[in-house]
Amino acid sequence: METSLERVRPRLTLDPGRVIETIAMLQRRVTERFPGAGLGAVCSELLAVAKESSARAQAIARRHVLLRFGLVALSVAGIALLAWILSQLDFSRTAADSVYTVFQGIEAVANLVVLTGGTLLFMITIEQRLKRRRALSALHELRAIVHVIDMHQLTKDPSAAVSVGGKTPSSPARTLTPYELSRYLDYCSEMMSLTSKVAVLFAQSLPDPVVTEAVSDIERIASGMAQKVWQKIMMLDPTIRSGPESAKVRSAPAAQGFASEDV
């Protein structure tokens, strides 16, 4: 029974507008601190996908009135056809020589009822399955974005800031100061978290077990990758306690190298 507190308390859901606004703010922060970096382009793509996903989630939550009307009409027609077939059967004969025929008729009616019920169940779940397919398609795109973000932080190795080691010809360019590297990694962590929040929009629009499991899978992937990112940030912690002033020690050649970096 619903209590008075439950009647007063509003339903807590994610606001798509606030999620999009947060991603837009993050995109500006990334491009302002790292102009020309590929991470800003990825965040812009995430912003576009978030807007599209918000529209998709709202469309999925709406009822398909025409589809439901058509399914009801087909269901009524199927039930009427079944009733007509049953009305044509002759159950009045009780002689011994007609027992076999009666049992044949009962078996045919049972098969017809099962087939009709299966058909009706298939038609009733069409709308749910169509919505599920649309949601899973969008969630697959969000899962791919999480992996793209992970690829961008993959070469951001904090060990170069806390230890001295030689480079190989194939080593990626290390152009970020410890403070800049920590901000870059933090932005990656925020983007992963916000991607999972965009995925949650589909779960709250369509409370389907398959969709919910797909959203939970994206959240687990994003959380696991974010933990790896924060392990890197913790490695940088002793080197960035001086704050953003450490960012000023970057040399001019390094600055030029970062301007052309597209990672």
PyMOL commands that set and color helices and strands:
alter all, ss='L'
color gray80, all
select helices_A, chain A and resi 4-8+16-33+38-61+65-87+96-124+126-154+159-162+178-205+209-239+243-249+252-259
alter helices_A, ss='H'
color red, helices_A
deselect
rebuild
show_as cartoon
